[in-house]
């Protein structure tokens, strides 16, 4: 990731990063898109996404109190229903 940031900074390039590690991606990205089942369900600058409670819970493994949450404990129907609710 550090090398990508360096290349972007040195060459002034725009990059598209597809990464499953949300914490790593949001640490280097300016803007992000959350895709589920091929659909964009959320987008915004990286600070907004990092602060979003659903992103924290589902992708960064944090519960409302900041404690680590088990991804397996969050049921699929609950995840998908919250985006569109």
FIBANU-750518 format. One record per atom (N, C-alpha, C, CB): atom name; z, x, y; residue in three letters; residue number from 0. Coordinates in nm, 2 decimals. Glycine has a CB too. Layout:
N
<atomo=CA, up=Z, east=X, north=Y, residuo=ALA, num=NUM> .
...
// end
This chain:
85
<atomo=N, up=0.00, east=0.08, north=-0.12, residuo=UNK, num=0> .
<atomo=CA, up=0.00, east=0.00, north=0.00, residuo=UNK, num=0> .
<atomo=C, up=0.00, east=0.09, north=0.13, residuo=UNK, num=0> .
<atomo=CB, up=0.12, east=-0.09, north=0.00, residuo=UNK, num=0> .
<atomo=N, up=0.08, east=0.19, north=0.12, residuo=UNK, num=1> .
<atomo=CA, up=0.08, east=0.28, north=0.24, residuo=UNK, num=1> .
<atomo=C, up=-0.05, east=0.34, north=0.27, residuo=UNK, num=1> .
<atomo=CB, up=0.18, east=0.39, north=0.21, residuo=UNK, num=1> .
<atomo=N, up=-0.13, east=0.37, north=0.16, residuo=UNK, num=2> .
<atomo=CA, up=-0.26, east=0.43, north=0.18, residuo=UNK, num=2> .
<atomo=C, up=-0.36, east=0.32, north=0.25, residuo=UNK, num=2> .
<atomo=CB, up=-0.32, east=0.48, north=0.05, residuo=UNK, num=2> .
<atomo=N, up=-0.34, east=0.20, north=0.21, residuo=UNK, num=3> .
<atomo=CA, up=-0.43, east=0.09, north=0.27, residuo=UNK, num=3> .
<atomo=C, up=-0.40, east=0.08, north=0.41, residuo=UNK, num=3> .
<atomo=CB, up=-0.41, east=-0.04, north=0.19, residuo=UNK, num=3> .
<atomo=N, up=-0.27, east=0.08, north=0.45, residuo=UNK, num=4> .
<atomo=CA, up=-0.23, east=0.07, north=0.59, residuo=UNK, num=4> .
<atomo=C, up=-0.28, east=0.19, north=0.67, residuo=UNK, num=4> .
<atomo=CB, up=-0.07, east=0.06, north=0.60, residuo=UNK, num=4> .
<atomo=N, up=-0.28, east=0.30, north=0.61, residuo=UNK, num=5> .
<atomo=CA, up=-0.33, east=0.42, north=0.68, residuo=UNK, num=5> .
<atomo=C, up=-0.48, east=0.41, north=0.70, residuo=UNK, num=5> .
<atomo=CB, up=-0.30, east=0.55, north=0.60, residuo=UNK, num=5> .
<atomo=N, up=-0.55, east=0.37, north=0.60, residuo=UNK, num=6> .
<atomo=CA, up=-0.70, east=0.36, north=0.61, residuo=UNK, num=6> .
<atomo=C, up=-0.73, east=0.25, north=0.72, residuo=UNK, num=6> .
<atomo=CB, up=-0.76, east=0.32, north=0.48, residuo=UNK, num=6> .
<atomo=N, up=-0.66, east=0.14, north=0.72, residuo=UNK, num=7> .
<atomo=CA, up=-0.69, east=0.03, north=0.81, residuo=UNK, num=7> .
<atomo=C, up=-0.66, east=0.08, north=0.96, residuo=UNK, num=7> .
<atomo=CB, up=-0.60, east=-0.09, north=0.78, residuo=UNK, num=7> .
<atomo=N, up=-0.55, east=0.15, north=0.97, residuo=UNK, num=8> .
<atomo=CA, up=-0.51, east=0.20, north=1.10, residuo=UNK, num=8> .
<atomo=C, up=-0.61, east=0.31, north=1.15, residuo=UNK, num=8> .
<atomo=CB, up=-0.37, east=0.26, north=1.10, residuo=UNK, num=8> .
<atomo=N, up=-0.64, east=0.41, north=1.07, residuo=UNK, num=9> .
<atomo=CA, up=-0.73, east=0.52, north=1.11, residuo=UNK, num=9> .
<atomo=C, up=-0.87, east=0.48, north=1.13, residuo=UNK, num=9> .
<atomo=CB, up=-0.73, east=0.63, north=1.00, residuo=UNK, num=9> .
<atomo=N, up=-0.92, east=0.39, north=1.05, residuo=UNK, num=10> .
<atomo=CA, up=-1.06, east=0.35, north=1.07, residuo=UNK, num=10> .
<atomo=C, up=-1.08, east=0.22, north=1.14, residuo=UNK, num=10> .
<atomo=CB, up=-1.13, east=0.34, north=0.93, residuo=UNK, num=10> .
<atomo=N, up=-0.98, east=0.15, north=1.17, residuo=UNK, num=11> .
<atomo=CA, up=-0.98, east=0.02, north=1.25, residuo=UNK, num=11> .
<atomo=C, up=-1.06, east=-0.09, north=1.17, residuo=UNK, num=11> .
<atomo=CB, up=-1.05, east=0.04, north=1.38, residuo=UNK, num=11> .
<atomo=N, up=-1.04, east=-0.09, north=1.04, residuo=UNK, num=12> .
<atomo=CA, up=-1.11, east=-0.18, north=0.95, residuo=UNK, num=12> .
<atomo=C, up=-1.03, east=-0.31, north=0.93, residuo=UNK, num=12> .
<atomo=CB, up=-1.14, east=-0.12, north=0.82, residuo=UNK, num=12> .
<atomo=N, up=-1.10, east=-0.42, north=0.90, residuo=UNK, num=13> .
<atomo=CA, up=-1.04, east=-0.54, north=0.85, residuo=UNK, num=13> .
<atomo=C, up=-1.05, east=-0.53, north=0.70, residuo=UNK, num=13> .
<atomo=CB, up=-1.11, east=-0.67, north=0.91, residuo=UNK, num=13> .
<atomo=N, up=-0.94, east=-0.57, north=0.64, residuo=UNK, num=14> .
<atomo=CA, up=-0.93, east=-0.56, north=0.49, residuo=UNK, num=14> .
<atomo=C, up=-0.89, east=-0.70, north=0.43, residuo=UNK, num=14> .
<atomo=CB, up=-0.84, east=-0.45, north=0.44, residuo=UNK, num=14> .
<atomo=N, up=-0.95, east=-0.73, north=0.32, residuo=UNK, num=15> .
<atomo=CA, up=-0.90, east=-0.84, north=0.24, residuo=UNK, num=15> .
<atomo=C, up=-0.83, east=-0.79, north=0.12, residuo=UNK, num=15> .
<atomo=CB, up=-1.02, east=-0.94, north=0.20, residuo=UNK, num=15> .
<atomo=N, up=-0.70, east=-0.83, north=0.11, residuo=UNK, num=16> .
<atomo=CA, up=-0.61, east=-0.78, north=0.00, residuo=UNK, num=16> .
<atomo=C, up=-0.58, east=-0.90, north=-0.08, residuo=UNK, num=16> .
<atomo=CB, up=-0.49, east=-0.71, north=0.06, residuo=UNK, num=16> .
<atomo=N, up=-0.61, east=-0.89, north=-0.21, residuo=UNK, num=17> .
<atomo=CA, up=-0.57, east=-0.99, north=-0.31, residuo=UNK, num=17> .
<atomo=C, up=-0.46, east=-0.93, north=-0.39, residuo=UNK, num=17> .
<atomo=CB, up=-0.69, east=-1.04, north=-0.40, residuo=UNK, num=17> .
<atomo=N, up=-0.34, east=-0.98, north=-0.38, residuo=UNK, num=18> .
<atomo=CA, up=-0.22, east=-0.92, north=-0.44, residuo=UNK, num=18> .
<atomo=C, up=-0.13, east=-1.03, north=-0.49, residuo=UNK, num=18> .
<atomo=CB, up=-0.15, east=-0.82, north=-0.34, residuo=UNK, num=18> .
<atomo=N, up=-0.08, east=-1.01, north=-0.61, residuo=UNK, num=19> .
<atomo=CA, up=0.02, east=-1.10, north=-0.67, residuo=UNK, num=19> .
<atomo=C, up=0.16, east=-1.07, north=-0.63, residuo=UNK, num=19> .
<atomo=CB, up=0.01, east=-1.10, north=-0.82, residuo=UNK, num=19> .
<atomo=N, up=0.19, east=-0.95, north=-0.58, residuo=UNK, num=20> .
<atomo=CA, up=0.32, east=-0.91, north=-0.54, residuo=UNK, num=20> .
<atomo=C, up=0.33, east=-0.95, north=-0.39, residuo=UNK, num=20> .
<atomo=CB, up=0.35, east=-0.75, north=-0.55, residuo=UNK, num=20> .
<atomo=N, up=0.39, east=-1.07, north=-0.37, residuo=UNK, num=21> .
<atomo=CA, up=0.40, east=-1.13, north=-0.24, residuo=UNK, num=21> .
<atomo=C, up=0.47, east=-1.04, north=-0.14, residuo=UNK, num=21> .
<atomo=CB, up=0.46, east=-1.27, north=-0.24, residuo=UNK, num=21> .
<atomo=N, up=0.58, east=-0.98, north=-0.18, residuo=UNK, num=22> .
<atomo=CA, up=0.66, east=-0.90, north=-0.09, residuo=UNK, num=22> .
<atomo=C, up=0.58, east=-0.78, north=-0.04, residuo=UNK, num=22> .
<atomo=CB, up=0.79, east=-0.85, north=-0.17, residuo=UNK, num=22> .
<atomo=N, up=0.51, east=-0.72, north=-0.13, residuo=UNK, num=23> .
<atomo=CA, up=0.43, east=-0.60, north=-0.10, residuo=UNK, num=23> .
<atomo=C, up=0.32, east=-0.64, north=0.00, residuo=UNK, num=23> .
<atomo=CB, up=0.37, east=-0.53, north=-0.22, residuo=UNK, num=23> .
<atomo=N, up=0.25, east=-0.75, north=-0.04, residuo=UNK, num=24> .
<atomo=CA, up=0.14, east=-0.80, north=0.04, residuo=UNK, num=24> .
<atomo=C, up=0.18, east=-0.84, north=0.18, residuo=UNK, num=24> .
<atomo=CB, up=0.07, east=-0.92, north=-0.03, residuo=UNK, num=24> .
<atomo=N, up=0.29, east=-0.91, north=0.19, residuo=UNK, num=25> .
<atomo=CA, up=0.34, east=-0.95, north=0.33, residuo=UNK, num=25> .
<atomo=C, up=0.39, east=-0.84, north=0.41, residuo=UNK, num=25> .
<atomo=CB, up=0.44, east=-1.06, north=0.31, residuo=UNK, num=25> .
<atomo=N, up=0.43, east=-0.73, north=0.34, residuo=UNK, num=26> .
<atomo=CA, up=0.48, east=-0.62, north=0.42, residuo=UNK, num=26> .
<atomo=C, up=0.37, east=-0.54, north=0.49, residuo=UNK, num=26> .
<atomo=CB, up=0.55, east=-0.52, north=0.32, residuo=UNK, num=26> .
<atomo=N, up=0.25, east=-0.55, north=0.44, residuo=UNK, num=27> .
<atomo=CA, up=0.14, east=-0.48, north=0.51, residuo=UNK, num=27> .
<atomo=C, up=0.04, east=-0.57, north=0.58, residuo=UNK, num=27> .
<atomo=CB, up=0.07, east=-0.40, north=0.40, residuo=UNK, num=27> .
<atomo=N, up=0.04, east=-0.70, north=0.55, residuo=UNK, num=28> .
<atomo=CA, up=-0.06, east=-0.79, north=0.60, residuo=UNK, num=28> .
<atomo=C, up=-0.03, east=-0.84, north=0.74, residuo=UNK, num=28> .
<atomo=CB, up=-0.07, east=-0.91, north=0.51, residuo=UNK, num=28> .
<atomo=N, up=-0.13, east=-0.87, north=0.82, residuo=UNK, num=29> .
<atomo=CA, up=-0.11, east=-0.94, north=0.95, residuo=UNK, num=29> .
<atomo=C, up=-0.11, east=-1.09, north=0.93, residuo=UNK, num=29> .
<atomo=CB, up=-0.22, east=-0.89, north=1.04, residuo=UNK, num=29> .
<atomo=N, up=-0.19, east=-1.14, north=0.83, residuo=UNK, num=30> .
<atomo=CA, up=-0.21, east=-1.28, north=0.81, residuo=UNK, num=30> .
<atomo=C, up=-0.23, east=-1.30, north=0.66, residuo=UNK, num=30> .
<atomo=CB, up=-0.34, east=-1.33, north=0.89, residuo=UNK, num=30> .
<atomo=N, up=-0.18, east=-1.42, north=0.61, residuo=UNK, num=31> .
<atomo=CA, up=-0.19, east=-1.44, north=0.47, residuo=UNK, num=31> .
<atomo=C, up=-0.23, east=-1.59, north=0.44, residuo=UNK, num=31> .
<atomo=CB, up=-0.06, east=-1.41, north=0.40, residuo=UNK, num=31> .
<atomo=N, up=-0.28, east=-1.60, north=0.32, residuo=UNK, num=32> .
<atomo=CA, up=-0.31, east=-1.73, north=0.27, residuo=UNK, num=32> .
<atomo=C, up=-0.24, east=-1.75, north=0.13, residuo=UNK, num=32> .
<atomo=CB, up=-0.47, east=-1.75, north=0.25, residuo=UNK, num=32> .
<atomo=N, up=-0.18, east=-1.86, north=0.10, residuo=UNK, num=33> .
<atomo=CA, up=-0.12, east=-1.89, north=-0.03, residuo=UNK, num=33> .
<atomo=C, up=-0.22, east=-1.98, north=-0.10, residuo=UNK, num=33> .
<atomo=CB, up=0.02, east=-1.95, north=-0.01, residuo=UNK, num=33> .
<atomo=N, up=-0.26, east=-1.94, north=-0.21, residuo=UNK, num=34> .
<atomo=CA, up=-0.36, east=-2.02, north=-0.30, residuo=UNK, num=34> .
<atomo=C, up=-0.29, east=-2.06, north=-0.42, residuo=UNK, num=34> .
<atomo=CB, up=-0.48, east=-1.93, north=-0.33, residuo=UNK, num=34> .
<atomo=N, up=-0.30, east=-2.19, north=-0.46, residuo=UNK, num=35> .
<atomo=CA, up=-0.25, east=-2.24, north=-0.58, residuo=UNK, num=35> .
<atomo=C, up=-0.36, east=-2.32, north=-0.64, residuo=UNK, num=35> .
<atomo=CB, up=-0.12, east=-2.32, north=-0.56, residuo=UNK, num=35> .
<atomo=N, up=-0.40, east=-2.29, north=-0.77, residuo=UNK, num=36> .
<atomo=CA, up=-0.50, east=-2.36, north=-0.84, residuo=UNK, num=36> .
<atomo=C, up=-0.63, east=-2.37, north=-0.76, residuo=UNK, num=36> .
<atomo=CB, up=-0.46, east=-2.50, north=-0.87, residuo=UNK, num=36> .
<atomo=N, up=-0.66, east=-2.26, north=-0.69, residuo=UNK, num=37> .
<atomo=CA, up=-0.79, east=-2.25, north=-0.62, residuo=UNK, num=37> .
<atomo=C, up=-0.79, east=-2.31, north=-0.48, residuo=UNK, num=37> .
<atomo=CB, up=-0.90, east=-2.30, north=-0.70, residuo=UNK, num=37> .
<atomo=N, up=-0.68, east=-2.37, north=-0.44, residuo=UNK, num=38> .
<atomo=CA, up=-0.67, east=-2.44, north=-0.31, residuo=UNK, num=38> .
<atomo=C, up=-0.57, east=-2.36, north=-0.22, residuo=UNK, num=38> .
<atomo=CB, up=-0.62, east=-2.58, north=-0.33, residuo=UNK, num=38> .
<atomo=N, up=-0.61, east=-2.36, north=-0.09, residuo=UNK, num=39> .
<atomo=CA, up=-0.52, east=-2.30, north=0.01, residuo=UNK, num=39> .
<atomo=C, up=-0.41, east=-2.40, north=0.04, residuo=UNK, num=39> .
<atomo=CB, up=-0.60, east=-2.25, north=0.14, residuo=UNK, num=39> .
<atomo=N, up=-0.29, east=-2.37, north=0.01, residuo=UNK, num=40> .
<atomo=CA, up=-0.18, east=-2.46, north=0.04, residuo=UNK, num=40> .
<atomo=C, up=-0.10, east=-2.42, north=0.16, residuo=UNK, num=40> .
<atomo=CB, up=-0.09, east=-2.47, north=-0.08, residuo=UNK, num=40> .
<atomo=N, up=-0.11, east=-2.30, north=0.21, residuo=UNK, num=41> .
<atomo=CA, up=-0.03, east=-2.25, north=0.32, residuo=UNK, num=41> .
<atomo=C, up=-0.10, east=-2.13, north=0.38, residuo=UNK, num=41> .
<atomo=CB, up=0.12, east=-2.23, north=0.29, residuo=UNK, num=41> .
<atomo=N, up=-0.10, east=-2.11, north=0.51, residuo=UNK, num=42> .
<atomo=CA, up=-0.15, east=-1.99, north=0.57, residuo=UNK, num=42> .
<atomo=C, up=-0.07, east=-1.96, north=0.70, residuo=UNK, num=42> .
<atomo=CB, up=-0.30, east=-2.00, north=0.60, residuo=UNK, num=42> .
<atomo=N, up=-0.08, east=-1.84, north=0.75, residuo=UNK, num=43> .
<atomo=CA, up=-0.01, east=-1.81, north=0.87, residuo=UNK, num=43> .
<atomo=C, up=0.01, east=-1.66, north=0.88, residuo=UNK, num=43> .
<atomo=CB, up=0.12, east=-1.88, north=0.88, residuo=UNK, num=43> .
<atomo=N, up=0.06, east=-1.61, north=0.99, residuo=UNK, num=44> .
<atomo=CA, up=0.09, east=-1.47, north=1.01, residuo=UNK, num=44> .
<atomo=C, up=0.20, east=-1.43, north=0.91, residuo=UNK, num=44> .
<atomo=CB, up=0.13, east=-1.43, north=1.15, residuo=UNK, num=44> .
<atomo=N, up=0.21, east=-1.30, north=0.88, residuo=UNK, num=45> .
<atomo=CA, up=0.30, east=-1.26, north=0.77, residuo=UNK, num=45> .
<atomo=C, up=0.45, east=-1.29, north=0.80, residuo=UNK, num=45> .
<atomo=CB, up=0.28, east=-1.11, north=0.75, residuo=UNK, num=45> .
<atomo=N, up=0.48, east=-1.28, north=0.93, residuo=UNK, num=46> .
<atomo=CA, up=0.62, east=-1.31, north=0.97, residuo=UNK, num=46> .
<atomo=C, up=0.66, east=-1.46, north=0.94, residuo=UNK, num=46> .
<atomo=CB, up=0.65, east=-1.28, north=1.12, residuo=UNK, num=46> .
<atomo=N, up=0.56, east=-1.55, north=0.97, residuo=UNK, num=47> .
<atomo=CA, up=0.58, east=-1.69, north=0.94, residuo=UNK, num=47> .
<atomo=C, up=0.59, east=-1.71, north=0.79, residuo=UNK, num=47> .
<atomo=CB, up=0.47, east=-1.77, north=1.00, residuo=UNK, num=47> .
<atomo=N, up=0.51, east=-1.65, north=0.72, residuo=UNK, num=48> .
<atomo=CA, up=0.51, east=-1.67, north=0.57, residuo=UNK, num=48> .
<atomo=C, up=0.64, east=-1.62, north=0.51, residuo=UNK, num=48> .
<atomo=CB, up=0.39, east=-1.61, north=0.51, residuo=UNK, num=48> .
<atomo=N, up=0.68, east=-1.50, north=0.55, residuo=UNK, num=49> .
<atomo=CA, up=0.80, east=-1.44, north=0.50, residuo=UNK, num=49> .
<atomo=C, up=0.92, east=-1.53, north=0.53, residuo=UNK, num=49> .
<atomo=CB, up=0.83, east=-1.30, north=0.56, residuo=UNK, num=49> .
<atomo=N, up=0.92, east=-1.60, north=0.64, residuo=UNK, num=50> .
<atomo=CA, up=1.03, east=-1.68, north=0.68, residuo=UNK, num=50> .
<atomo=C, up=1.03, east=-1.82, north=0.62, residuo=UNK, num=50> .
<atomo=CB, up=1.04, east=-1.69, north=0.83, residuo=UNK, num=50> .
<atomo=N, up=0.92, east=-1.86, north=0.56, residuo=UNK, num=51> .
<atomo=CA, up=0.90, east=-2.00, north=0.51, residuo=UNK, num=51> .
<atomo=C, up=0.99, east=-2.01, north=0.38, residuo=UNK, num=51> .
<atomo=CB, up=0.75, east=-2.02, north=0.47, residuo=UNK, num=51> .
<atomo=N, up=1.07, east=-2.12, north=0.38, residuo=UNK, num=52> .
<atomo=CA, up=1.16, east=-2.13, north=0.27, residuo=UNK, num=52> .
<atomo=C, up=1.09, east=-2.14, north=0.13, residuo=UNK, num=52> .
<atomo=CB, up=1.25, east=-2.26, north=0.29, residuo=UNK, num=52> .
<atomo=N, up=0.98, east=-2.21, north=0.12, residuo=UNK, num=53> .
<atomo=CA, up=0.91, east=-2.22, north=0.00, residuo=UNK, num=53> .
<atomo=C, up=0.86, east=-2.08, north=-0.05, residuo=UNK, num=53> .
<atomo=CB, up=0.79, east=-2.32, north=0.01, residuo=UNK, num=53> .
<atomo=N, up=0.81, east=-2.00, north=0.04, residuo=UNK, num=54> .
<atomo=CA, up=0.76, east=-1.87, north=0.01, residuo=UNK, num=54> .
<atomo=C, up=0.88, east=-1.78, north=-0.04, residuo=UNK, num=54> .
<atomo=CB, up=0.69, east=-1.80, north=0.13, residuo=UNK, num=54> .
<atomo=N, up=0.99, east=-1.79, north=0.03, residuo=UNK, num=55> .
<atomo=CA, up=1.11, east=-1.72, north=-0.01, residuo=UNK, num=55> .
<atomo=C, up=1.15, east=-1.76, north=-0.15, residuo=UNK, num=55> .
<atomo=CB, up=1.22, east=-1.74, north=0.09, residuo=UNK, num=55> .
<atomo=N, up=1.15, east=-1.89, north=-0.18, residuo=UNK, num=56> .
<atomo=CA, up=1.20, east=-1.93, north=-0.31, residuo=UNK, num=56> .
<atomo=C, up=1.10, east=-1.91, north=-0.42, residuo=UNK, num=56> .
<atomo=CB, up=1.23, east=-2.08, north=-0.30, residuo=UNK, num=56> .
<atomo=N, up=0.97, east=-1.94, north=-0.40, residuo=UNK, num=57> .
<atomo=CA, up=0.87, east=-1.94, north=-0.51, residuo=UNK, num=57> .
<atomo=C, up=0.81, east=-1.80, north=-0.53, residuo=UNK, num=57> .
<atomo=CB, up=0.77, east=-2.04, north=-0.49, residuo=UNK, num=57> .
<atomo=N, up=0.79, east=-1.72, north=-0.42, residuo=UNK, num=58> .
<atomo=CA, up=0.72, east=-1.60, north=-0.44, residuo=UNK, num=58> .
<atomo=C, up=0.80, east=-1.47, north=-0.41, residuo=UNK, num=58> .
<atomo=CB, up=0.61, east=-1.60, north=-0.34, residuo=UNK, num=58> .
<atomo=N, up=0.91, east=-1.49, north=-0.34, residuo=UNK, num=59> .
<atomo=CA, up=1.00, east=-1.37, north=-0.31, residuo=UNK, num=59> .
<atomo=C, up=1.13, east=-1.38, north=-0.39, residuo=UNK, num=59> .
<atomo=CB, up=1.03, east=-1.36, north=-0.17, residuo=UNK, num=59> .
<atomo=N, up=1.15, east=-1.49, north=-0.47, residuo=UNK, num=60> .
<atomo=CA, up=1.26, east=-1.50, north=-0.56, residuo=UNK, num=60> .
<atomo=C, up=1.40, east=-1.52, north=-0.49, residuo=UNK, num=60> .
<atomo=CB, up=1.27, east=-1.38, north=-0.64, residuo=UNK, num=60> .
<atomo=N, up=1.40, east=-1.58, north=-0.37, residuo=UNK, num=61> .
<atomo=CA, up=1.53, east=-1.60, north=-0.30, residuo=UNK, num=61> .
<atomo=C, up=1.55, east=-1.75, north=-0.29, residuo=UNK, num=61> .
<atomo=CB, up=1.52, east=-1.53, north=-0.16, residuo=UNK, num=61> .
<atomo=N, up=1.68, east=-1.79, north=-0.31, residuo=UNK, num=62> .
<atomo=CA, up=1.72, east=-1.93, north=-0.29, residuo=UNK, num=62> .
<atomo=C, up=1.76, east=-1.95, north=-0.14, residuo=UNK, num=62> .
<atomo=CB, up=1.84, east=-1.97, north=-0.38, residuo=UNK, num=62> .
<atomo=N, up=1.80, east=-2.07, north=-0.11, residuo=UNK, num=63> .
<atomo=CA, up=1.83, east=-2.10, north=0.03, residuo=UNK, num=63> .
<atomo=C, up=1.94, east=-2.01, north=0.08, residuo=UNK, num=63> .
<atomo=CB, up=1.88, east=-2.24, north=0.04, residuo=UNK, num=63> .
<atomo=N, up=2.04, east=-1.97, north=0.00, residuo=UNK, num=64> .
<atomo=CA, up=2.15, east=-1.88, north=0.04, residuo=UNK, num=64> .
<atomo=C, up=2.11, east=-1.74, north=0.04, residuo=UNK, num=64> .
<atomo=CB, up=2.27, east=-1.90, north=-0.04, residuo=UNK, num=64> .
<atomo=N, up=1.99, east=-1.70, north=0.01, residuo=UNK, num=65> .
<atomo=CA, up=1.95, east=-1.56, north=0.01, residuo=UNK, num=65> .
<atomo=C, up=1.97, east=-1.49, north=-0.13, residuo=UNK, num=65> .
<atomo=CB, up=2.02, east=-1.48, north=0.11, residuo=UNK, num=65> .
<atomo=N, up=2.03, east=-1.56, north=-0.22, residuo=UNK, num=66> .
<atomo=CA, up=2.05, east=-1.51, north=-0.36, residuo=UNK, num=66> .
<atomo=C, up=1.92, east=-1.51, north=-0.44, residuo=UNK, num=66> .
<atomo=CB, up=2.17, east=-1.59, north=-0.43, residuo=UNK, num=66> .
<atomo=N, up=1.92, east=-1.43, north=-0.54, residuo=UNK, num=67> .
<atomo=CA, up=1.80, east=-1.43, north=-0.62, residuo=UNK, num=67> .
<atomo=C, up=1.79, east=-1.55, north=-0.71, residuo=UNK, num=67> .
<atomo=CB, up=1.80, east=-1.30, north=-0.72, residuo=UNK, num=67> .
<atomo=N, up=1.67, east=-1.62, north=-0.71, residuo=UNK, num=68> .
<atomo=CA, up=1.65, east=-1.74, north=-0.79, residuo=UNK, num=68> .
<atomo=C, up=1.56, east=-1.70, north=-0.90, residuo=UNK, num=68> .
<atomo=CB, up=1.59, east=-1.85, north=-0.70, residuo=UNK, num=68> .
<atomo=N, up=1.57, east=-1.77, north=-1.01, residuo=UNK, num=69> .
<atomo=CA, up=1.49, east=-1.75, north=-1.13, residuo=UNK, num=69> .
<atomo=C, up=1.36, east=-1.83, north=-1.11, residuo=UNK, num=69> .
<atomo=CB, up=1.56, east=-1.79, north=-1.26, residuo=UNK, num=69> .
<atomo=N, up=1.25, east=-1.76, north=-1.12, residuo=UNK, num=70> .
<atomo=CA, up=1.12, east=-1.83, north=-1.10, residuo=UNK, num=70> .
<atomo=C, up=1.10, east=-1.94, north=-1.21, residuo=UNK, num=70> .
<atomo=CB, up=1.00, east=-1.73, north=-1.10, residuo=UNK, num=70> .
<atomo=N, up=1.14, east=-1.90, north=-1.33, residuo=UNK, num=71> .
<atomo=CA, up=1.13, east=-1.99, north=-1.45, residuo=UNK, num=71> .
<atomo=C, up=1.21, east=-2.12, north=-1.43, residuo=UNK, num=71> .
<atomo=CB, up=1.17, east=-1.93, north=-1.57, residuo=UNK, num=71> .
<atomo=N, up=1.32, east=-2.11, north=-1.35, residuo=UNK, num=72> .
<atomo=CA, up=1.40, east=-2.23, north=-1.33, residuo=UNK, num=72> .
<atomo=C, up=1.34, east=-2.33, north=-1.23, residuo=UNK, num=72> .
<atomo=CB, up=1.54, east=-2.19, north=-1.27, residuo=UNK, num=72> .
<atomo=N, up=1.24, east=-2.29, north=-1.16, residuo=UNK, num=73> .
<atomo=CA, up=1.17, east=-2.38, north=-1.07, residuo=UNK, num=73> .
<atomo=C, up=1.05, east=-2.45, north=-1.15, residuo=UNK, num=73> .
<atomo=CB, up=1.12, east=-2.31, north=-0.94, residuo=UNK, num=73> .
<atomo=N, up=1.06, east=-2.58, north=-1.16, residuo=UNK, num=74> .
<atomo=CA, up=0.96, east=-2.64, north=-1.24, residuo=UNK, num=74> .
<atomo=C, up=0.82, east=-2.65, north=-1.17, residuo=UNK, num=74> .
<atomo=CB, up=1.00, east=-2.79, north=-1.28, residuo=UNK, num=74> .
<atomo=N, up=0.71, east=-2.64, north=-1.24, residuo=UNK, num=75> .
<atomo=CA, up=0.58, east=-2.64, north=-1.18, residuo=UNK, num=75> .
<atomo=C, up=0.56, east=-2.77, north=-1.09, residuo=UNK, num=75> .
<atomo=CB, up=0.47, east=-2.64, north=-1.29, residuo=UNK, num=75> .
<atomo=N, up=0.60, east=-2.88, north=-1.14, residuo=UNK, num=76> .
<atomo=CA, up=0.57, east=-3.00, north=-1.06, residuo=UNK, num=76> .
<atomo=C, up=0.65, east=-3.00, north=-0.93, residuo=UNK, num=76> .
<atomo=CB, up=0.61, east=-3.13, north=-1.14, residuo=UNK, num=76> .
<atomo=N, up=0.76, east=-2.94, north=-0.93, residuo=UNK, num=77> .
<atomo=CA, up=0.84, east=-2.93, north=-0.81, residuo=UNK, num=77> .
<atomo=C, up=0.77, east=-2.84, north=-0.71, residuo=UNK, num=77> .
<atomo=CB, up=0.98, east=-2.88, north=-0.84, residuo=UNK, num=77> .
<atomo=N, up=0.72, east=-2.72, north=-0.76, residuo=UNK, num=78> .
<atomo=CA, up=0.65, east=-2.63, north=-0.67, residuo=UNK, num=78> .
<atomo=C, up=0.53, east=-2.70, north=-0.61, residuo=UNK, num=78> .
<atomo=CB, up=0.61, east=-2.51, north=-0.75, residuo=UNK, num=78> .
<atomo=N, up=0.44, east=-2.76, north=-0.68, residuo=UNK, num=79> .
<atomo=CA, up=0.32, east=-2.81, north=-0.63, residuo=UNK, num=79> .
<atomo=C, up=0.35, east=-2.93, north=-0.54, residuo=UNK, num=79> .
<atomo=CB, up=0.23, east=-2.85, north=-0.74, residuo=UNK, num=79> .
<atomo=N, up=0.45, east=-3.01, north=-0.57, residuo=UNK, num=80> .
<atomo=CA, up=0.47, east=-3.13, north=-0.49, residuo=UNK, num=80> .
<atomo=C, up=0.53, east=-3.10, north=-0.35, residuo=UNK, num=80> .
<atomo=CB, up=0.57, east=-3.23, north=-0.56, residuo=UNK, num=80> .
<atomo=N, up=0.60, east=-2.99, north=-0.34, residuo=UNK, num=81> .
<atomo=CA, up=0.66, east=-2.95, north=-0.21, residuo=UNK, num=81> .
<atomo=C, up=0.56, east=-2.91, north=-0.11, residuo=UNK, num=81> .
<atomo=CB, up=0.76, east=-2.84, north=-0.23, residuo=UNK, num=81> .
<atomo=N, up=0.45, east=-2.85, north=-0.15, residuo=UNK, num=82> .
<atomo=CA, up=0.35, east=-2.81, north=-0.06, residuo=UNK, num=82> .
<atomo=C, up=0.28, east=-2.92, north=0.01, residuo=UNK, num=82> .
<atomo=CB, up=0.24, east=-2.73, north=-0.13, residuo=UNK, num=82> .
<atomo=N, up=0.26, east=-3.03, north=-0.06, residuo=UNK, num=83> .
<atomo=CA, up=0.18, east=-3.14, north=0.00, residuo=UNK, num=83> .
<atomo=C, up=0.27, east=-3.26, north=0.05, residuo=UNK, num=83> .
<atomo=CB, up=0.09, east=-3.20, north=-0.11, residuo=UNK, num=83> .
<atomo=N, up=0.40, east=-3.24, north=0.04, residuo=UNK, num=84> .
<atomo=CA, up=0.49, east=-3.35, north=0.08, residuo=UNK, num=84> .
<atomo=C, up=0.52, east=-3.36, north=0.22, residuo=UNK, num=84> .
<atomo=CB, up=0.62, east=-3.33, north=0.01, residuo=UNK, num=84> .
// end
